[in-house]
Amino acid sequence: MRREEAVSALKNRFLERFGPFKEGDLLFSMAPGRVNLIGEHTDYNGGFVLPLTIPRAAYLLVRQRGDRRVSLWSENFSEGVEWNLDDPPRKEGRRWFHYPLGVVEALRGRFPLGGFEGVVTGDVPLASGLSSSAALEVAFVGAVKGLFSLPLDPLEEIDAALRAEREYVGVQCGIMDQFVSRLGRSGEALFLDCRNAEYRAVPWRPEGISLLVVDTGAQRELAASAYNTRREECEEGVSFFQRHDSSIKSLRELSWELFQRYGGGLPEGVASRVRHVLEENRRVREAVNALERGDFQALGELFTASHRSLRDLYLVSSPELDRVVASSLEAGALGARLTGAGFGGCAIALFRESDLERGKMAIQRDFEESFHRLPLFLELRENFGSQVARV
C-alpha cells in the first residue's frame, strides 16, 4: 500500500469513527515489516543478522484528545478498544491492541502523556514471520513521539518498542525486528550485530534479480514453545562452554576451535543448535560481502546452506517450507530458505527475473498438489523505511 493510499483510507475511517478534523490535526505514522535475508536464530545468541524491510507496513492516523483516554480502531480486526491512561487494562491472552498498549506503558513511565485517538491498519501478513508486530510497535512509538514531542532518538524508539514486546506482550524477542523496522531504508539491507547493537547499511541493488517471498499460510502453532526450547538449548550450550572459558557470555563468543575441541560433551541436540549458530554467523558475514560485490549467485548458495542448517540442525522447518525451497531450486532459483522463526510462515527464493514467472508457477503447482491450497507471493522489487508526518 502506498503512503497516499493509506492516508486517504485512514482519513475516511477516522472521520467515521471520531468525527471531523482540521488540516494538520492528524499525525500519520507508518513502519514496515521485514524479511530476514539470512541470520536465523542468531539474534538472541548475540550474533549477526541481515534483514531487509518490505513494501508492507503498519499504518496509523492519530490525534490528541483533551482527556486521559486512548481510543483506537483496527481496520484489520474491525474492532475498537478504549482505556484510561491511569487505569490500563490487564493483559489477558494476546490481542492486537496489546502492542500499542505496551508502547504506551513503556513510554508513560518516562514522559507525561495525554489521551489520543486513532485508526490503524496494515498489510504485513499476520503470523507469517514478516514482523507485523514489530511494525505495529514501531509505528505507534513514532506516533506517540510525534503527538507529544517526546525527546527520543531512534535507538530510544527501538528500546520502547522492544520493551512493549518483552515486558507487556511477553515475547522475549531479539532486537532485529524493531531495529530494521525503524532504521531500514530504501535500497539497503541492515547488517546488525545483536551483541552490541552496532549496525551499518549494506547496498540492496538486485538488478536483474528478484527476491520472492512465499507465504505458506502454515500457522506456527509450535513456534512459541519450540522457540523458547531452542533458546534454552543455546543457553545450555553457553553454560557448558563457560566451564572451559569464563569469558563466554553468549554463543557469539564461542570459537569454532573450542566447539570442535569440547562439543562432543554436549547432548546431541544442543550440539546441533550450537553448530547452526556458529555457522550461520559466518554465513551472514559472507552474505554481506556477496552483496557488497553484487554477487547474487554466492548469496543464493548461502541461502540454501542456511535452510539446510535450519532444517537439519536447528529443526525449525516444516513440510510446507521444505516443499517451497525444493520447488524453487528445481525451478532454477539461485537459492532459497525459510525466513523467520520457522515452523511455518514464509520462505524466500532468489530468482533471475527471467526465471521468476516459471518459478512461481512451479512453486504454486507443487504446493497445491502437496497441501491442497495456494501459497501467497510477494515480489520484493523495492523496500522503504518508517515515516511520521502531519497530514
C-alpha positions in Angstrom: 0.0 0.0 0.0 1.4 3.4 -0.9 1.5 6.2 1.7 -1.0 8.3 -0.2 -3.4 5.4 -0.4 -3.0 4.6 3.3 -3.6 8.2 4.4 -6.7 8.5 2.2 -8.3 5.3 3.5 -7.4 6.1 7.1 -8.8 9.6 6.9 -12.1 8.3 5.7 -12.3 5.8 8.6 -11.1 8.4 11.1 -14.0 10.7 10.0 -16.5 7.9 10.5 -15.1 6.8 13.9 -14.0 10.1 15.5 -15.6 12.9 13.6 -14.4 15.9 11.7 -10.8 17.1 11.8 -8.8 20.1 10.6 -5.8 20.2 8.3 -2.7 19.4 10.4 -4.7 17.8 13.3 -3.7 14.3 12.3 -0.4 12.6 12.6 0.4 9.8 10.2 2.9 7.1 11.2 4.0 4.0 9.3 6.6 1.3 9.9 7.5 -1.6 7.5 7.7 -5.3 8.1 10.8 -7.1 7.3 12.2 -10.2 5.7 15.4 -11.6 7.1 17.8 -12.3 4.2 20.0 -14.5 6.4 20.9 -14.9 10.1 18.2 -17.0 11.7 18.1 -17.7 15.4 21.4 -15.8 15.8 19.9 -12.6 17.2 19.1 -13.9 20.7 22.6 -15.5 20.7 24.4 -12.2 20.3 25.1 -12.9 16.6 24.7 -11.3 13.2 21.6 -10.8 11.1 20.9 -9.2 7.7 17.3 -8.1 7.5 15.6 -6.0 4.7 12.4 -4.0 5.0 9.5 -4.9 2.7 6.9 -2.8 1.0 4.3 -3.8 3.5 3.7 -1.8 6.7 1.6 -0.9 9.7 -0.2 2.5 9.1 -1.6 4.8 11.8 -3.6 8.0 11.9 -3.9 9.6 15.3 -5.0 12.8 17.0 -4.6 14.2 20.5 -7.6 14.2 22.9 -8.3 16.6 25.7 -8.7 13.9 28.3 -6.8 10.8 29.6 -8.4 8.2 27.3 -6.8 6.3 24.4 -9.3 5.2 21.8 -8.2 3.0 18.8 -10.0 1.3 15.9 -8.4 -1.5 14.0 -9.4 -1.9 10.3 -7.8 -5.4 10.1 -9.8 -6.7 13.1 -12.9 -4.5 12.7 -12.6 -3.8 16.4 -12.3 -0.8 18.7 -10.7 -0.5 22.1 -10.5 2.3 24.7 -8.8 2.6 28.0 -7.8 5.2 30.6 -4.1 6.1 30.8 -4.4 5.9 34.6 -6.1 2.5 34.6 -4.8 0.4 31.8 -6.5 -2.9 31.2 -4.9 -6.1 32.4 -3.3 -8.3 29.7 -5.2 -11.5 29.1 -4.2 -13.6 26.1 -2.7 -11.8 23.2 -4.7 -9.3 21.2 -3.8 -6.7 18.6 -4.2 -3.8 21.0 -1.7 -5.2 23.4 1.1 -3.9 21.2 0.1 -0.2 21.2 -0.9 -0.6 24.9 2.6 -1.9 25.6 4.1 1.0 23.8 2.1 3.5 25.8 3.0 1.7 29.1 6.7 1.7 28.0 6.7 5.5 27.4 4.3 6.5 30.2 6.8 5.7 32.8 9.3 8.3 31.3 7.1 11.0 29.9 3.8 12.8 30.7 1.4 11.5 28.0 -2.1 12.6 27.2 -5.0 10.8 25.6 -5.3 10.2 21.9 -7.5 8.5 19.3 -6.8 6.9 16.0 -7.2 4.2 13.4 -4.7 1.6 12.5 -4.4 -0.8 9.6 -1.6 -2.8 8.0 -0.8 -5.1 5.1 2.0 -7.1 6.6 0.7 -10.7 6.6 -0.1 -11.8 10.2 1.7 -14.8 11.8 3.9 -15.2 8.7 7.4 -14.4 10.1 7.4 -10.9 8.5 7.3 -9.0 11.8 3.8 -7.5 11.7 4.0 -7.0 15.5 7.3 -5.0 15.4 5.9 -2.9 12.6 2.9 -2.0 14.7 5.1 -1.2 17.8 7.5 1.0 15.8 4.7 2.8 14.1 3.0 3.5 17.5 6.2 4.7 19.1 6.6 7.1 16.2 3.0 8.3 16.6 3.2 8.9 20.3 6.6 10.6 20.0 5.2 12.9 17.3 2.0 13.7 19.1 3.6 14.6 22.4 7.0 15.9 21.1 9.0 13.3 23.1 12.8 13.7 23.0 13.6 10.2 21.7 16.4 9.4 19.4 16.0 6.3 17.0 17.7 3.9 19.4 15.4 5.0 22.3 12.4 4.5 20.0 13.6 1.0 19.3 14.1 0.4 23.0 10.5 1.4 23.7 9.2 -0.9 21.0 11.3 -3.8 22.4 10.0 -3.1 25.9 6.5 -3.2 24.7 7.1 -6.7 23.1 9.1 -8.1 26.0 7.5 -6.6 29.1 3.9 -6.3 28.1 3.2 -8.7 25.3 5.6 -11.2 26.9 7.6 -12.3 23.9 11.3 -12.4 24.7 12.4 -11.4 21.2 15.8 -10.4 19.9 16.5 -6.8 18.7 16.4 -7.4 14.9 12.8 -6.8 14.0 12.4 -3.4 15.7 15.8 -2.3 14.6 15.2 -2.8 10.9 11.6 -1.6 11.0 12.8 1.7 12.5 16.2 2.1 10.7 15.8 0.2 7.4 15.8 2.3 4.3 15.0 2.0 0.6 17.8 0.3 -1.4 19.5 -1.0 1.7 19.7 -4.1 3.9 20.8 -3.7 7.5 23.8 -5.6 8.8 23.2 -5.7 12.6 25.4 -7.0 15.3 23.0 -8.2 18.0 25.7 -8.3 20.7 26.4 -4.6 20.8 23.6 -3.2 18.5 26.2 -1.8 16.0 24.8 -1.7 12.5 25.5 -0.5 9.0 23.7 -0.3 5.7 24.5 -2.8 3.0 23.5 -2.0 -0.6 20.5 -3.9 -1.9 20.5 -3.4 -5.7 19.3 -6.6 -7.2 19.5 -5.6 -10.9 18.1 -8.5 -12.9 17.3 -10.4 -9.7 14.0 -10.8 -7.9 13.5 -11.8 -4.3 10.3 -13.8 -4.0 8.7 -14.1 -0.6 6.4 -17.1 -0.4 3.8 -17.2 2.4 2.9 -20.8 3.0 -0.1 -19.9 5.1 1.0 -22.5 7.6 0.2 -21.3 11.1 3.1 -21.6 13.5 1.3 -23.3 16.4 4.5 -24.8 17.7 6.6 -21.7 17.3 6.3 -20.2 20.7 7.1 -23.2 22.8 9.7 -24.5 20.4 11.3 -21.1 20.2 11.7 -21.0 23.9 13.1 -24.5 23.9 15.7 -23.5 21.3 16.7 -20.6 23.5 17.1 -22.8 26.5 19.2 -25.3 24.5 21.5 -22.4 23.4 21.8 -21.2 27.0 22.7 -24.8 28.0 25.5 -24.6 25.4 26.8 -21.3 26.8 26.8 -22.7 30.3 28.7 -25.8 29.1 31.4 -23.8 27.3 31.8 -21.4 30.2 33.4 -24.2 32.2 36.2 -24.1 29.6 36.3 -20.3 29.0 34.7 -18.0 31.6 34.7 -15.1 29.1 31.9 -16.7 27.0 28.7 -14.8 27.7 26.8 -15.9 24.6 27.4 -18.2 21.7 28.8 -15.2 19.9 32.0 -15.5 22.0 32.4 -19.2 21.3 35.1 -20.0 18.8 34.9 -22.8 16.3 38.1 -24.3 17.7 36.6 -24.5 21.2 33.4 -26.0 19.9 35.4 -28.7 18.0 37.5 -29.5 21.0 34.8 -29.8 23.6 31.5 -30.0 21.7 31.4 -33.8 21.9 30.5 -33.5 25.6 27.2 -31.8 24.7 23.9 -33.6 24.3 23.4 -34.2 20.5 20.5 -31.8 20.2 22.3 -29.0 22.0 25.5 -29.5 19.9 23.4 -29.2 16.7 21.8 -26.0 17.8 25.2 -24.5 18.7 26.8 -25.6 15.5 24.0 -23.9 13.5 24.5 -20.6 15.3 28.3 -20.7 14.7 28.0 -21.5 11.0 25.1 -19.1 10.5 27.1 -16.2 11.9 29.8 -17.0 9.3 27.2 -17.2 6.5 25.8 -13.7 7.4 29.3 -12.1 7.1 29.8 -13.9 3.8 26.4 -12.7 2.6 27.3 -9.1 3.4 30.5 -9.5 1.3 28.5 -11.0 -1.5 26.0 -8.1 -1.6 28.8 -5.5 -1.5 30.3 -7.0 -4.6 27.0 -7.7 -6.2 27.4 -11.5 -6.3 23.9 -12.9 -6.1 25.0 -16.3 -7.1 27.0 -16.6 -3.9 24.2 -15.1 -1.9 21.8 -17.7 -3.2 24.2 -20.5 -2.3 24.3 -19.1 1.3 20.5 -19.0 1.4 20.3 -22.7 0.6 23.0 -23.7 3.0 21.2 -21.7 5.7 18.0 -23.6 5.1 19.6 -26.9 5.3 21.1 -26.0 8.6 17.8 -24.7 9.9 16.1 -27.9 8.7 18.7 -30.4 9.9 20.5 -28.9 12.8 18.0 -26.4 14.3 14.9 -28.4 13.5 12.7 -25.4 12.8 11.5 -26.1 9.3 8.2 -27.6 8.2 6.9 -29.7 5.3 5.5 -26.6 3.6 8.7 -24.6 3.9 10.8 -27.5 2.7 8.5 -28.0 -0.3 8.7 -24.3 -1.3 12.5 -24.4 -1.0 12.8 -27.6 -3.1 10.4 -26.4 -5.7 12.3 -23.1 -6.0 15.6 -24.8 -6.5 14.2 -27.2 -9.0 12.8 -24.3 -11.0 16.2 -22.6 -11.2 16.3 -20.3 -8.1 19.8 -19.2 -7.2 18.9 -20.1 -3.6 16.0 -20.4 -1.2 15.5 -20.7 2.6 12.9 -20.3 5.3 12.8 -16.9 6.9 11.7 -16.0 10.4 11.4 -18.4 13.3 10.2 -21.3 11.2 7.6 -24.0 11.8 5.5 -22.2 9.1 5.3 -18.7 7.8 7.4 -17.7 4.9 10.3 -18.8 2.7 12.3 -16.6 0.3 13.8 -17.5 -3.0 16.3 -15.6 -5.2 15.5 -15.8 -8.9 16.8 -14.2 -12.0 14.0 -12.1 -13.3 13.9 -14.2 -16.5 13.1 -17.3 -14.4 10.7 -15.7 -11.9 7.4 -16.5 -13.6 8.4 -20.0 -14.3 9.5 -20.4 -10.7 6.2 -19.0 -9.3 4.2 -21.4 -11.5 6.3 -24.4 -10.3 6.1 -23.4 -6.6 2.3 -22.9 -6.9 1.8 -26.2 -8.7 3.9 -28.3 -6.3 2.4 -26.6 -3.3 -1.2 -27.1 -4.4 -0.5 -30.8 -5.2 1.1 -31.3 -1.8 -1.1 -29.2 0.5 -4.3 -28.6 -1.5 -4.1 -24.8 -1.1 -2.2 -22.0 -2.8 0.7 -20.0 -1.3 0.8 -16.3 -1.5 3.6 -14.4 -3.3 5.3 -11.1 -2.6 7.8 -10.0 -5.2 10.3 -7.7 -3.5 11.4 -5.2 -6.1 11.5 -2.2 -3.7 11.6 -1.5 0.0 11.1 1.5 2.2 11.6 2.9 5.7 9.4 4.2 8.5 7.8 7.7 8.3 6.0 10.1 10.6 4.3 13.3 9.3 1.4 15.7 9.9 -1.3 15.3 7.4 
